[in-house]
Amino acid sequence: MVHPCGLRLGGEIDRAAHPRLARALAWAVAVCGGDVRLDLGGLHFIDAGALRLIGQVAAGLPAPRRLIVDAVPPLARRLLRVLGWQVGQGNRLCPARNGHARPGPKDASPPEPIP
């Protein structure tokens, strides 16, 4: 049986906790030989900066390694979408299809006329 390697995050992660989160993520990447799993189920709050750190770790993992997120709270899921990330198949954290949160020129629809 393969045991997942990663971190269980809980409580509140705000700007003051970013350095600790960065160290913990770096540790998990170094120790886990394969995928890195993050359990976010114990979070009461996480700010956009912390989710950016998590996204940077996901983007920096060499293939075929992946960052897997479990029990993502609804607010964190919405913030991830705003930041240009999505929770994909198998709970893999991956960039949105267009690579950014806001529609780009090719993705943008013309505005609706105001009646």
Secondary structure as UniProt FT lines:
FT   STRAND          6..13
FT   HELIX           15..17
FT   HELIX           18..31
FT   STRAND          36..46
FT   HELIX           48..60
FT   TURN            63..64
FT   STRAND          67..70
FT   HELIX           74..82
FT   TURN            83..84
FT   STRAND          85..87
FT   HELIX           89..91
FT   STRAND          92..95
FT   TURN            97..98
FT   TURN            105..107
//
